[in-house]
Amino acid sequence: AHKWLTDPKLLVLTWCKYAFKFYPRCDVLMNNLSKAFNSIILIARDKPILTMLEWIRTYIMERFIA
């Protein structure tokens, strides 16, 4: 394993940050995630600020559990 991990070609292509592509291949996942979250919090937007934040916190906690 040590020989494989210290191979110079492998180090450049695998471990160096500059060898990675800068741009994401697809931004659909992040865009869909943002849209879904924004559409859900519309329910809480008409509440007072503390109640709204508590609702959002509870919603996120329930999503993490499920």
N, C-alpha and C positions, 0 to 999 in steps of 0.2 A: 504494500500500500504506500509506503514511503517513497519508493521509486516512482510510482505512478503520480503521486501528488507533487513531486518535485520536478517533473518533466517541464522544461521551459515553455514548450508550446502550449501545454495544458494550462500552465499558470497564466499566460497572457490571455488566452481565450476564455478562461473560466473565472479567474479570481480578480482580474483588473476591471475597475469600473469603466474605464474608457472603451473597453471592448464591447460593452453592452450598447444596444441601440438607445438613442435618447428619447424617441417618441414612442408612445404606446401603440401597439398593433391595432387595438380596437378600443374606442372610448365609449362604446354602447353600454357596457356594464355600469360604468360610473354614472353615465347620463340617466339610465333607467333607474338606478338606485336613488339618485337625487330627485327625479320626478315622482317616484313612488313615495318617498318620505315627505316631500312637499305636499302631495295630494292628501296624505293621511293627516298631517298637522293642521289642515284647514278646519278640521273639526274643533280644534282647541283654540283657534285664533281669536274667536270672539270672547274668550274668557279673560278675566284679569290676569296680569302677568305671572303672579305666583301660582295661580291655579293652572294656567297654561303650561308653565314649566313642570309642575308636578304631574300633569297629565302626560306630557311628552316623556318624562322620566319613567313613569309607570308603563307606558306603552313600549318603550325601548326595552325595559327589563322583562316584560312579558314576551317580547319577540326573541330575546336571547335565551329564555327558558324553553320556548317551543321549538 
